Each structure stands twice: as structure tokens, then as C-alpha cells.
Amino acid sequence: MLRDRSLFPAVVIVAILAAQMAVVQVWSAARGAAPTYVEPYFFGLDYRDFYDASQALAAGKSPYEVARYVTPPRSSRRGATPAGSAARWPVRAAAALVLVALFGSYALAIALFYRRRSDEASWLLALGVVAVLLSYPFHFLLDRVNIDSVVLVLMMLAVWWSGRRPLASGVCLGLAVATKVYPVLLAIPLVHRRRGKELAAAGVVLLAAFLVVPGVWMEFGLRTFERLTLFDLSENGSIVATFTFLGEGLGALGLSLGHKTWRVLAVLAYVSLFLASSYADRLKGERRDDTAWVVHTLLYFPFMVAMPQQAYHYSLVVLLPLIPAVGWLWSRDGVRARRVLMLIAVGIALSQVQAVAFSHLVGNIIPHVVPGIGLLLVMVGVTWYKLRY
């Protein structure tokens, strides 16, 4: 039966995403307007920032003279191209790289758990392609030409080579952290498994990146500190935004606790879930085989993008490689565990819902909370699963 196969969570996710896309299409047609899947700025908005930062760095200036540039210094090297920032082919080439990296990450996730050319792997790949194409964070990522999918493929390569090629794994992890900081959470399962060589290799890469431009890294620290105050409810999937949305909803019912209180509760919820998840790995990690360890490593991905308080929806593409992992667990677990896995699967689906399209249809930003709710469900499900199973 399909319900017992590893494909079932992926089928549920695709069904939810197909249903919400159908609603968007029918509703838009009824209004006589084309759907708006991303806010209409311009194609390659984030790429322009990377390009401008690379030009500043090449001229001996700080990449942080570019107001919107917020990633580590190494990331600015990605924007260096022989053509001007107005040229079309560099941004299209970068968009192609983003696309290949995302699909490559998903293919790596399948290869971690399934034999090549097996029916299960082929169906999971097909369902994954459909899920990506229906995903709002994917459309957002591609429109901005952001580097989250490149970071994701580096993280997946680090996991792929972990235990087999520790040097390559550590280098990939170091490059991922030097590009965007959040992959540093992958160090936690490596510590639990005593993968010292991989941690050392990642540390060497980070040290080398720092020594090349130490002053610029200090500026990155200042820019990061400044960004901690950045907060907007639109296009924001952070746990702080989700709790703020929920707080405003309860406030409308006369149960107001104030914005600061909800932010504190959000941080406490994040810390509690993260520590509980990590503690479960610490207790049970030695009893897991290599494949189970890989699954529980991937289950750190949701925590990477839930903070800081401004986490744009495009970062939620990091949840897509969890689909094969959840499917692998589904095929080997009992009924009770599957209930938790279904919670994770539904959360993944909600995190990919077309928030901007629904926002334009209803005329307010309330749909922007749905991806964040999905992320929160995934975090709760992941922690629950690790503690119980």
C-alpha cells in the first residue's frame, strides 16, 4: 500500500502544494488577474548586492559599504563577473547556479537513503521536482538570486562525505559557514559523533578566510549586530515573526501580551526546542547507525533558518531535502512515530505555501505567517521525534 511506502510523506506534501496552487489559480482567474508569486521588485535584487559588494572589495573598499549586503566577506566574491551589474548574462548564470544547486541538494538527499535507479528513488526525485516547482520559497529564491541553495548544497556535501572523506566534508562545512553563518549548527552532531577531523578541517577553512581580510570580518560582525534590530512581518518566516503574528491575532481577541513579551516567548521556544533536540542526540547518538545519524543531522536544518528575527522566506528551501529523510523514517517506523512524521511533512508543505500570492488575493499580510507556522511545526515535530523515537 502507498501508505506504507517511503513515498507517502512526499505524496502528501505535493498534494497540499498542488491544492494551494490550484486555489491560487482559480481565485486569480475569478478576479481576472494573473497571480503574483513574488513581490514585484526586480529580478536579481540580491545578486546586485553581491555584485556591488564584490566591486567594492576589488577596489580595496569594504563590501559593507553596500547597505543591503549582510553575509560574510567570502560571499561577496561570488558576485565578481567580467560584466557590469546591468548585464543580463551574469545574473542569469547565477540564477542557473542557484537552480542547479537546489536540485542537486535534493538529489544528494535521495542518494543518502536510497539505491540509485531504484523505483523509490525515481519517484521521490519526480515528486521532489514537483514540490520545488510549486514552492513559494523557491520562486522567491530564484527571483532574488540568493545564495541559500549554494549554501545548502555545501551542507549536503558535508553530510554526504561525513565519516567517509573527513577532509572534504570539513572543507565543505567551512565554506558553507564562511558563506552564511547558520550552517555552524552542523558542528553539533559532529561533536556528538566525535568527528574531530571534520571539525578541524572546517576550522582551518574558517581561519584562512578570516586571515585573508580580518578587518572586513570585524565589519561583518558589526553588520550582523545591526541586523539584529531588523524586523518586518512580511516575507519573514522566523519564529519571532510567527509568534508576533499569533500574538496580534490573540490581541484582536482581547488577549494582548505586548510585542516584547511575544518576542521573548519566541526566543524561549526556540532555545527550548533546540536544546531538547540536541540533548536527545547526545543521549541516543551512539546507538544510531550511520544512516540514522545522517537523518538526525538533517533534522537540524529547520533550526538554522528560524533565527534571527528577520529570516526571509526564501531560506525555507533548506527544508526540501528533509522530504527523502522523512520518507526513509516513515518506511521503518510504527504508527505512533508516523503521526509525528506526518506533522513534520505537513509542516514542510505549509512552509512552501504561496504566501505572497494569497496575500495579494486577500489584501493583507496575514498569509505571510503560514510558512513560519509550517517551520514551527517542523521544529516541534523534529524535537518530539528525537525525544521519543
N, C-alpha and C positions, 0 to 999 in steps of 0.2 A: 504493500500500500504506500501511496505517496506520503502519507502522514508519518510513516516510519523511516523515510529516506532522508539523507542529509540535505536533499534539495528543498525540503518543505519550508524551512525558515526563509530561504531566498524567494520561493514562490509567494509566500505571504507578503514579503517586502515589496516585490514587484507588483502584486495585486493592489496593495494600498497605494503605491505611487501611480499606477495606471488609473486607478479610480479617481484620485485627486486631479490628475491631468485631464481626465475626461470632464470632470466638473468645471475646471478652468475653461476648457474649450467651449463647452455648451453654454456656460454662463456668459462668456465673452461674445459668443455668436448671438446670443439673445439680446445683448446690449449693442450689437452692431459695431464692435470694436475689436481690434487684434489684442491678444493677451500681452501684458507687459511682464516679462520674466525677470528682468533686472532693471534697476533704476537707470534711466537714460542719461548717463554722463558721457563718456566716450570710450571706445574700445582701447584697451591697453593703459588704463589710468595708472595702475600700479607699476606697469613696465616703464612708463615715463619717469616715475620717481627713481627706479633703479638705474635707468639710463642717466638721468641728471646727476645722481649720486656718483656714478662711475666717472662721469666727466669731471666732476669736482675733485675726485680722488686722483685722477690722472693729471690734473693741473696743480697738484700739491696742496689742495684745499681739503677741508673736512666734508665728507659726504653728508654730514648732519646740518650743513647749510641749506639742504633741501628740506623744507618744512615737514613734508609728509613721510620722509624716509625714517623708518623706526627699527630696521633689522640690523644685525651685526655687520661690521665693516666688510667681511668677506662676501656678503650677499651683493654688495654694490658692484663687484667685479663681473657679475652676471650681466649687467646692463651694457657693458662695453661692446660696441659694434662699430664697424667702419663707416656706417651711415649715420646721418643726423636723426634726431629724435622724431622728426616728422616723416621719415621714410617709412614705407609700408612693409617692406620685406623683413626687416629685423623683428618687428613686433609680431608679424605672422609666424616667423620662425620660432620665436619664443613661445607663442601660443601653441604651436605644434609640439614643442618640447613639453609644455605643461600637459597636453593631451596624452602624449606617449608615456610620460611618467606616471600619470594616474592609472591608465590601463595596465601598464607594466607592474605597478604596485598590486593591483588586484590579481593579475596573473601569478605573481610571486606568492600571494596568499593562498591561491588554489594549489600551487605546486608544493607548498609546505605540508599539505594534508592529503593530497590525492595523487594517484599514479597518473603519469602523463598519458594522454589519449584514452583515458577511461571514459565511459559514458557519463559517470558522475561529474568528472572534471569538465567535460564538454558542456554539459547542461548548466553547471554552475557558471562557467565563463559566459555562456549566452545570456543567462539571467542577470549576471553582473553587468554586462554591456547595456542591457535594457534599463537596469536600475540607475546606472550612471547617466544615461541619456535623459531619464526622467527626473534627475536630481537637480533641485534649485541650487545647492551649493556648488555643483559642477558648473552650471551656467554662469554663476557669479564669479567663480574662479577663472573660468575661461575668458569672460568679458574683461576682468581686471588684469588678466595675465599675471597672476600672482604666483609665488614660488612654493606654495604649500604642497603641491603634488610632487615637486622635485625633492623637497624635504621628506615627503612620505616614502618615495622610492629609496632614498638613502636609509631610512629607518628599516624598511622591509629587507634591504640587502644586509643590513647589520644583523637582523634576526636570522636571515637565511644562512649567513656564514657563521653565526654564533656556534661555538663548540667545534666547528669543522675547520674554519680558517680564521683563527682569532685575530690575526693582524688585519686582514681585510675587513672583518666585522668591526673592529675598533676604529679603523680609519673612517669607515662609512658613518659610524656613530659620531665621531669627532667632527666630520664635515657637516653632518646634519645639525649638530648643536651650534657650530660656528655660522650656520646659515640662518637658523631660527632657534631660539633658546629652548623651546619646550621639549625637544627630544631628550633632554638631560634626564627625564624621568625613566628612560630605558636603563639608566645606570642602576636603578634599584633592583630589578630582577637579576641583573648581572652580579650585584653584590650578594644577593641571596644564593646564587649558584656558584659563587666564588670564581668568577671568570676574570681573574686578575690580568691576564694578558690583554684581553679586550679593553678593559678599563684603562690599562697603561697606554695602549695604542691610541685610544681616544684622547687621553690626557696629553700625549705628545703632540697630536694634531692641534688641539686647542692652544697649547703653549706656543707652538710655532706660529699659529695665526695671531696670537696676541703679540709676540715679539716683533712681528713684521711692522705693525703700526700700533704700539702700545697706547700712545696718546689718543688715537682715534677710538680705541676700545673704551677708554675712560669717558669719552664723549658719548659713546653708546650707552654707558651706564647712566649718565645724566639724562639722556633722551628717554631711556626706559623709565626712570623715576618720574619724569614729566608726564609720560603717557599713563601713569597710574591714575591720574586725575581725569583722563578722557573717558567720557561715558555718554552713550546715546542709545535709546531703546530700539531704534530702527536698525535692521541688519545686524543685530547683536545677539549671539547665541550663548553668551556667558551665563554662568549660574547666578551671578549678581543681577543681570538683566531679567532672567527668568523669575527670580524671587521678587524683583521690583514690580514686574508685570502682575504677578499674583497678589502682591501687596496692594497695588492700586485697585485690583478687582475687588478684594475684600474691603478696601477703603470705601468703595462705592456702595458697599452693603452696610457701612457704618462700623467696620472693624479696623479702623486705621491704627497702625503702629508707628507710622513715620518712615521715611525713606532710609534713614540711617539704621534703624532697627532691622529692616529687611536686608540691608547690605551685610550687617553683622551676622544675621541668621544664615545668609548665603555662604559667607566665608566659613562659618562653623559647620555647616552641612558639608561643604567641600572637604574641609580638613578631616571631619569625622569619617566620611566615606573613603577618602584616600588612605587614611591611617588604618582603617579596618581592613581594606583590601590588601594593603601591603603587609599587615600583620598576619593575615591568612596565608599569604605566600610564604612568609617567613616560617610559619609553623608547618606547612604542608609541602613546601617546595622540594625537600629532599625525597619525598615519597612519590613524586611525579616522574613519569618517564619523559624522554626528550620532547615528544610531540605535545604532551600535555603542558610541559613547561613553555613551549612556543605559544600555545593558545593563551596561557595566563600572562605571557609577556605582551601579546597584542591587546589584551584587555586593559592595559594601562593607557591605550590611546585616547579614550574619552576624557581622561583626567588632564591630558596635555592641552586641550583646547577649551576647557571650561573656565579657565582663568587666563589673564587678568579680567577686570570688569568690562573691558571692551574686547570682545572676541568675535570678529566678523564671521558671518555665516559660511563664507567660503572655506573656512578652516575645518568645517564639519565633514569634508571629503575624507578625512582620516578615519571616519567610521566605516567606510565602504569595505576595506579589507577584513573587517570583522565578520562579514557575511559568510565566507567559507569556514571561518573558525567556529562560528555558532552552529553551522551545519554539521561540522565534524563532531562537536559535542552532542548535538541532537541525536545522531545515529548511534551513540553509545550510552546514553543516559536513560533513566527511567521517567515515569510520568511526572513525578514531583519536580525533578530537575528541569524537565521540558517546559513546565509552566514558567519557570524563571527565564529560561532561554527564549520563550515566546515574548516575555516582557522586553528583553533586550532587542529582539527582532522588530517588535512594534516601535520601540524607541528609535532604532536605526531608521525605519521608514519615516517616522514623524520628523526626524532631524533633516530629512531631504525634501520635505514638502515645499511647494512653490509659494513661499511666504509673500514675496513681492507681488506676484500675480493676484493672490487673494486679497492682499492689502489694497491694491488698486480697485478691485471689484467691490469691496465693502466700504471703501472710502476712509479707512483709518489704519493705524499701525498694529492693531491687536493681532492679526495673523503672524506678525513678526515673532511672537512668543512661541509659536508651535515648534520650530526647530530646537529652541532651547529646552522646551519641555521634553522633546524626544531625547536630547542629550542627557537630561537629568534622569529620565527613565533608564537609559543605558547604564549610567553610573550606579544607580540603585540596583539594577539587575546584576551588574558585574560584581558588586560588593556582596550582594546576597548569595550569588552563586559561589563565589570564592569561599565564603564563610561556611556554607552548608555542604558544598559538594566538592 
